[in-house]
Amino acid sequence: MSDAVFSRFEIDFDSSKSANSPLVFHGGELLTGNLRIQLKHPLTIHAIKLQFKGRACWLSDASKSGEWPI
């Protein structure tokens, strides 16, 4: 359905990480950034709801990861 409404839909997250490293988010973390949309035709939008899905991995050995497990 979104292909019929949007000609452009981009999410640009604010991040202090380098452009070459993947973004990693943690549960409960506040996400900030910009949402850019371009409509194919005039339309009144009252709300936009975003739902993110992903996978999680727990490494009990901190030496295997660049981050210390929380």
N, CA, C and O atoms as a GROMACS GRO file, in nm:
protein
  280
    1MET      N    1   0.081  -0.119   0.000
    1MET     CA    2   0.000   0.000   0.000
    1MET      C    3   0.086   0.126   0.000
    1MET      O    4   0.050   0.224  -0.064
    2SER      N    5   0.199   0.125   0.071
    2SER     CA    6   0.281   0.245   0.079
    2SER      C    7   0.336   0.287  -0.057
    2SER      O    8   0.359   0.406  -0.079
    3ASP      N    9   0.356   0.192  -0.149
    3ASP     CA   10   0.404   0.227  -0.282
    3ASP      C   11   0.303   0.312  -0.358
    3ASP      O   12   0.341   0.391  -0.444
    4ALA      N   13   0.176   0.296  -0.328
    4ALA     CA   14   0.071   0.373  -0.395
    4ALA      C   15   0.062   0.515  -0.340
    4ALA      O   16   0.006   0.603  -0.406
    5VAL      N   17   0.114   0.539  -0.220
    5VAL     CA   18   0.101   0.669  -0.154
    5VAL      C   19   0.231   0.750  -0.160
    5VAL      O   20   0.228   0.869  -0.191
    6PHE      N   21   0.345   0.684  -0.131
    6PHE     CA   22   0.473   0.754  -0.120
    6PHE      C   23   0.561   0.730  -0.241
    6PHE      O   24   0.573   0.617  -0.289
    7SER      N   25   0.622   0.837  -0.290
    7SER     CA   26   0.726   0.820  -0.391
    7SER      C   27   0.864   0.824  -0.325
    7SER      O   28   0.964   0.782  -0.384
    8ARG      N   29   0.868   0.874  -0.202
    8ARG     CA   30   0.993   0.877  -0.125
    8ARG      C   31   0.959   0.855   0.022
    8ARG      O   32   0.868   0.920   0.076
    9PHE      N   33   1.030   0.765   0.087
    9PHE     CA   34   1.014   0.739   0.230
    9PHE      C   35   1.151   0.704   0.285
    9PHE      O   36   1.201   0.594   0.260
   10GLU      N   37   1.211   0.795   0.359
   10GLU     CA   38   1.346   0.775   0.412
   10GLU      C   39   1.349   0.805   0.561
   10GLU      O   40   1.285   0.900   0.607
   11ILE      N   41   1.423   0.726   0.635
   11ILE     CA   42   1.448   0.751   0.776
   11ILE      C   43   1.598   0.773   0.791
   11ILE      O   44   1.678   0.689   0.753
   12ASP      N   45   1.633   0.888   0.847
   12ASP     CA   46   1.773   0.923   0.869
   12ASP      C   47   1.794   0.938   1.020
   12ASP      O   48   1.754   1.038   1.079
   13PHE      N   49   1.858   0.838   1.082
   13PHE     CA   50   1.880   0.840   1.226
   13PHE      C   51   1.997   0.930   1.261
   13PHE      O   52   2.098   0.931   1.192
   14ASP      N   53   1.981   1.007   1.369
   14ASP     CA   54   2.094   1.081   1.424
   14ASP      C   55   2.188   0.979   1.487
   14ASP      O   56   2.143   0.890   1.560
   15SER      N   57   2.315   0.991   1.460
   15SER     CA   58   2.410   0.896   1.517
   15SER      C   59   2.548   0.959   1.522
   15SER      O   60   2.588   1.031   1.431
   16SER      N   61   2.618   0.930   1.629
   16SER     CA   62   2.755   0.980   1.641
   16SER      C   63   2.854   0.880   1.584
   16SER      O   64   2.975   0.904   1.585
   17LYS      N   65   2.804   0.766   1.535
   17LYS     CA   66   2.892   0.663   1.481
   17LYS      C   67   2.934   0.699   1.339
   17LYS      O   68   2.870   0.781   1.273
   18SER      N   69   3.042   0.640   1.293
   18SER     CA   70   3.091   0.668   1.158
   18SER      C   71   2.996   0.608   1.055
   18SER      O   72   2.920   0.516   1.084
   19ALA      N   73   3.001   0.662   0.935
   19ALA     CA   74   2.913   0.617   0.827
   19ALA      C   75   2.942   0.473   0.786
   19ALA      O   76   2.856   0.407   0.728
   20ASN      N   77   3.063   0.423   0.815
   20ASN     CA   78   3.101   0.288   0.774
   20ASN      C   79   3.056   0.180   0.871
   20ASN      O   80   3.052   0.062   0.835
   21SER      N   81   3.021   0.218   0.994
   21SER     CA   82   2.981   0.117   1.092
   21SER      C   83   2.828   0.106   1.096
   21SER      O   84   2.759   0.207   1.081
   22PRO      N   85   2.777  -0.014   1.115
   22PRO     CA   86   2.631  -0.030   1.120
   22PRO      C   87   2.575   0.032   1.248
   22PRO      O   88   2.641   0.034   1.352
   23LEU      N   89   2.453   0.082   1.239
   23LEU     CA   90   2.387   0.137   1.357
   23LEU      C   91   2.341   0.023   1.446
   23LEU      O   92   2.281  -0.073   1.399
   24VAL      N   93   2.369   0.033   1.574
   24VAL     CA   94   2.327  -0.066   1.672
   24VAL      C   95   2.246   0.007   1.778
   24VAL      O   96   2.294   0.104   1.838
   25PHE      N   97   2.125  -0.039   1.802
   25PHE     CA   98   2.039   0.021   1.902
   25PHE      C   99   2.011  -0.079   2.011
   25PHE      O  100   2.012  -0.200   1.988
   26HIS      N  101   1.987  -0.029   2.132
   26HIS     CA  102   1.959  -0.114   2.246
   26HIS      C  103   1.816  -0.089   2.294
   26HIS      O  104   1.762   0.019   2.274
   27GLY      N  105   1.757  -0.190   2.356
   27GLY     CA  106   1.621  -0.178   2.407
   27GLY      C  107   1.605  -0.059   2.500
   27GLY      O  108   1.689  -0.036   2.586
   28GLY      N  109   1.498   0.017   2.481
   28GLY     CA  110   1.471   0.133   2.564
   28GLY      C  111   1.546   0.258   2.523
   28GLY      O  112   1.529   0.363   2.584
   29GLU      N  113   1.630   0.248   2.421
   29GLU     CA  114   1.708   0.362   2.376
   29GLU      C  115   1.620   0.459   2.298
   29GLU      O  116   1.535   0.416   2.219
   30LEU      N  117   1.638   0.589   2.319
   30LEU     CA  118   1.565   0.691   2.246
   30LEU      C  119   1.626   0.706   2.107
   30LEU      O  120   1.747   0.728   2.095
   31LEU      N  121   1.544   0.694   2.004
   31LEU     CA  122   1.590   0.711   1.867
   31LEU      C  123   1.548   0.848   1.818
   31LEU      O  124   1.432   0.888   1.835
   32THR      N  125   1.641   0.921   1.759
   32THR     CA  126   1.610   1.052   1.703
   32THR      C  127   1.659   1.058   1.560
   32THR      O  128   1.748   0.983   1.520
   33GLY      N  129   1.600   1.147   1.483
   33GLY     CA  130   1.640   1.162   1.345
   33GLY      C  131   1.533   1.234   1.266
   33GLY      O  132   1.453   1.309   1.322
   34ASN      N  133   1.533   1.211   1.136
   34ASN     CA  134   1.439   1.277   1.046
   34ASN      C  135   1.368   1.174   0.961
   34ASN      O  136   1.425   1.073   0.921
   35LEU      N  137   1.242   1.202   0.933
   35LEU     CA  138   1.161   1.122   0.842
   35LEU      C  139   1.131   1.209   0.722
   35LEU      O  140   1.074   1.317   0.735
   36ARG      N  141   1.168   1.162   0.605
   36ARG     CA  142   1.144   1.237   0.481
   36ARG      C  143   1.047   1.158   0.394
   36ARG      O  144   1.075   1.044   0.357
   37ILE      N  145   0.935   1.219   0.363
   37ILE     CA  146   0.838   1.154   0.276
   37ILE      C  147   0.799   1.248   0.164
   37ILE      O  148   0.798   1.370   0.180
   38GLN      N  149   0.768   1.190   0.051
   38GLN     CA  150   0.715   1.265  -0.062
   38GLN      C  151   0.593   1.188  -0.111
   38GLN      O  152   0.600   1.070  -0.143
   39LEU      N  153   0.481   1.259  -0.116
   39LEU     CA  154   0.356   1.197  -0.156
   39LEU      C  155   0.341   1.196  -0.307
   39LEU      O  156   0.388   1.287  -0.375
   40LYS      N  157   0.275   1.093  -0.358
   40LYS     CA  158   0.249   1.085  -0.502
   40LYS      C  159   0.134   1.177  -0.542
   40LYS      O  160   0.127   1.221  -0.657
   41HIS      N  161   0.045   1.206  -0.448
   41HIS     CA  162  -0.068   1.295  -0.473
   41HIS      C  163  -0.107   1.360  -0.341
   41HIS      O  164  -0.074   1.307  -0.236
   42PRO      N  165  -0.178   1.474  -0.343
   42PRO     CA  166  -0.217   1.540  -0.218
   42PRO      C  167  -0.297   1.447  -0.128
   42PRO      O  168  -0.386   1.375  -0.173
   43LEU      N  169  -0.263   1.450   0.000
   43LEU     CA  170  -0.326   1.360   0.096
   43LEU      C  171  -0.311   1.422   0.235
   43LEU      O  172  -0.206   1.476   0.268
   44THR      N  173  -0.416   1.414   0.316
   44THR     CA  174  -0.410   1.460   0.454
   44THR      C  175  -0.367   1.343   0.541
   44THR      O  176  -0.430   1.238   0.542
   45ILE      N  177  -0.258   1.363   0.615
   45ILE     CA  178  -0.207   1.260   0.705
   45ILE      C  179  -0.221   1.313   0.847
   45ILE      O  180  -0.169   1.420   0.880
   46HIS      N  181  -0.290   1.238   0.932
   46HIS     CA  182  -0.310   1.279   1.071
   46HIS      C  183  -0.202   1.222   1.163
   46HIS      O  184  -0.172   1.280   1.267
   47ALA      N  185  -0.145   1.109   1.127
   47ALA     CA  186  -0.043   1.047   1.210
   47ALA      C  187   0.038   0.949   1.127
   47ALA      O  188  -0.012   0.893   1.030
   48ILE      N  189   0.162   0.930   1.167
   48ILE     CA  190   0.248   0.828   1.106
   48ILE      C  191   0.298   0.741   1.220
   48ILE      O  192   0.360   0.791   1.314
   49LYS      N  193   0.272   0.613   1.212
   49LYS     CA  194   0.315   0.518   1.315
   49LYS      C  195   0.426   0.432   1.256
   49LYS      O  196   0.408   0.369   1.152
   50LEU      N  197   0.539   0.429   1.323
   50LEU     CA  198   0.652   0.348   1.279
   50LEU      C  199   0.669   0.232   1.376
   50LEU      O  200   0.664   0.250   1.497
   51GLN      N  201   0.691   0.116   1.322
   51GLN     CA  202   0.715  -0.003   1.403
   51GLN      C  203   0.845  -0.066   1.355
   51GLN      O  204   0.861  -0.094   1.236
   52PHE      N  205   0.937  -0.087   1.448
   52PHE     CA  206   1.066  -0.146   1.414
   52PHE      C  207   1.072  -0.288   1.465
   52PHE      O  208   1.028  -0.318   1.577
   53LYS      N  209   1.125  -0.374   1.385
   53LYS     CA  210   1.146  -0.513   1.425
   53LYS      C  211   1.292  -0.547   1.400
   53LYS      O  212   1.354  -0.493   1.308
   54GLY      N  213   1.345  -0.634   1.480
   54GLY     CA  214   1.484  -0.670   1.462
   54GLY      C  215   1.516  -0.795   1.540
   54GLY      O  216   1.428  -0.863   1.593
   55ARG      N  217   1.643  -0.824   1.546
   55ARG     CA  218   1.690  -0.941   1.619
   55ARG      C  219   1.788  -0.896   1.725
   55ARG      O  220   1.852  -0.792   1.713
   56ALA      N  221   1.798  -0.976   1.827
   56ALA     CA  222   1.891  -0.946   1.935
   56ALA      C  223   1.985  -1.063   1.956
   56ALA      O  224   1.952  -1.178   1.928
   57CYS      N  225   2.103  -1.031   2.004
   57CYS     CA  226   2.203  -1.134   2.033
   57CYS      C  227   2.271  -1.097   2.164
   57CYS      O  228   2.308  -0.981   2.184
   58TRP      N  229   2.286  -1.193   2.250
   58TRP     CA  230   2.356  -1.169   2.376
   58TRP      C  231   2.486  -1.246   2.372
   58TRP      O  232   2.488  -1.368   2.356
   59LEU      N  233   2.595  -1.173   2.388
   59LEU     CA  234   2.727  -1.237   2.394
   59LEU      C  235   2.774  -1.231   2.539
   59LEU      O  236   2.796  -1.122   2.592
   60SER      N  237   2.788  -1.345   2.602
   60SER     CA  238   2.832  -1.346   2.742
   60SER      C  239   2.981  -1.319   2.754
   60SER      O  240   3.028  -1.284   2.862
   61ASP      N  241   3.055  -1.335   2.646
   61ASP     CA  242   3.198  -1.307   2.645
   61ASP      C  243   3.219  -1.170   2.583
   61ASP      O  244   3.209  -1.156   2.461
   62ALA      N  245   3.248  -1.070   2.664
   62ALA     CA  246   3.262  -0.933   2.616
   62ALA      C  247   3.376  -0.917   2.516
   62ALA      O  248   3.377  -0.821   2.439
   63SER      N  249   3.473  -1.009   2.515
   63SER     CA  250   3.586  -0.997   2.423
   63SER      C  251   3.545  -1.025   2.279
   63SER      O  252   3.620  -0.994   2.187
   64LYS      N  253   3.426  -1.084   2.257
   64LYS     CA  254   3.379  -1.115   2.122
   64LYS      C  255   3.305  -0.999   2.059
   64LYS      O  256   3.268  -1.006   1.942
   65SER      N  257   3.283  -0.893   2.133
   65SER     CA  258   3.203  -0.782   2.085
   65SER      C  259   3.279  -0.651   2.105
   65SER      O  260   3.368  -0.642   2.190
   66GLY      N  261   3.243  -0.552   2.026
   66GLY     CA  262   3.302  -0.420   2.043
   66GLY      C  263   3.241  -0.345   2.160
   66GLY      O  264   3.291  -0.240   2.199
   67GLU      N  265   3.134  -0.398   2.216
   67GLU     CA  266   3.066  -0.331   2.326
   67GLU      C  267   3.056  -0.424   2.445
   67GLU      O  268   3.050  -0.546   2.430
   68TRP      N  269   3.055  -0.367   2.563
   68TRP     CA  270   3.037  -0.445   2.684
   68TRP      C  271   2.889  -0.476   2.700
   68TRP      O  272   2.807  -0.385   2.690
   69PRO      N  273   2.851  -0.602   2.724
   69PRO     CA  274   2.709  -0.635   2.742
   69PRO      C  275   2.646  -0.555   2.855
   69PRO      O  276   2.707  -0.538   2.960
   70ILE      N  277   2.528  -0.508   2.832
   70ILE     CA  278   2.456  -0.428   2.932
   70ILE      C  279   2.382  -0.520   3.026
   70ILE      O  280   2.315  -0.473   3.118
   0.00000   0.00000   0.00000
